[in-house]
Amino acid sequence: MKKCLKKKNIAGLSMMVLTLLASCTKEEEAVIDFSDGEVITATELKSSDEAEFISEDIIGVVEDVYAADEISSTSKSNYRSDYLPDCVTITTVVTDTSKEKTIDFGEGCELPNGNVLSGIIYLSYAKDMDLVTKTLNLSLENFTFNGVAVEGNASVERVRDNGSGNPQSDAAWTFNGTYSDGDTFSFNGNRTREWIEGYGSGFWGDNVFLITGKGTFTGKLGNVFTKEITTPLRREWSCRFIVSGVLDISRNDATASLDFGDGSCDAKGLLTYPDGTSKEIFLRRFFNN
């Protein structure tokens, strides 16, 4: 397996949420017990967060590749992002109306955040790079994320300027995953991501995003719950944790919420249960590397 290793002092690509743990060692404390008797277990939370992270990482790769093309085309300079390592092979076929890109991770390629991807992401969008709004379409072939086999597709509506001077994307996706032990999940959702800092710098570690959206997770037993961002999540690629924002976790008519804090890069959050009680918890980045 070919690998491309980078220092991990700056870690993390965006995900909508991190795994909830009330203790670094006791996952059972992360169980959310709703007032109607419904329970979201630590295992379900971990699996759903992994699904979110996979979705965000895949779409993040696509947006990085597109941004490099956009900046090079509009600025007429030889721009290159430093996010994707040399073990990723990108080929481009240009038709009369479109650009078709193959992003090939081979048998395994490690991103700066430590995640190992293999297989292919196919990306297509309109050839005219002067368009201020683009639709990016992606699909997967023989794709794995840290050993999880992933199938699915996504569509990303991207604007160069959202009226505040920042690039912004609205993504809709459906992904299905299969773990090595045969367990499966599905995850679909929509999210809006505003790129508020670092666009065009060429250094991935200074990128900052504000994220809103909602997703629905279905586990192997058919259990379903939703996660909705009620206060935009601030994602700084220089920090492995979301530094601020609020996320609601719901099943049926009961909701718990997680406040990610005041902007500090730390592993703490405040979880408020459906009965109104709150507890400070630790946030563990799943797929620890």
Secondary structure, DSSP 8 states (H G I E B T S, - for coil): --------SS-----S--EEESSSS-GGGG-EE-TTS-EE-HHHHHHHHHHHHHHHHHHHHHHHHHHHHHHHHHH-S----SSS-TT-EEEEEE-SSEEEEEEE-TT-EE-TTS-EEEEEEEEEEES-TT-SEEEEEEEEEEEEETTEEEEEEEEEEEES--SSS--EEEEEEEEEEE-TTS-EEEEEEEEEEEEEE-TTSS-GGG-EEEEEEEEEEE-TT--EEEEEEEEEEEEETTSSS--EEEEEEEETTEEEEEEEEES--SSEEEEE-TTS-EEEEEEE-SS--
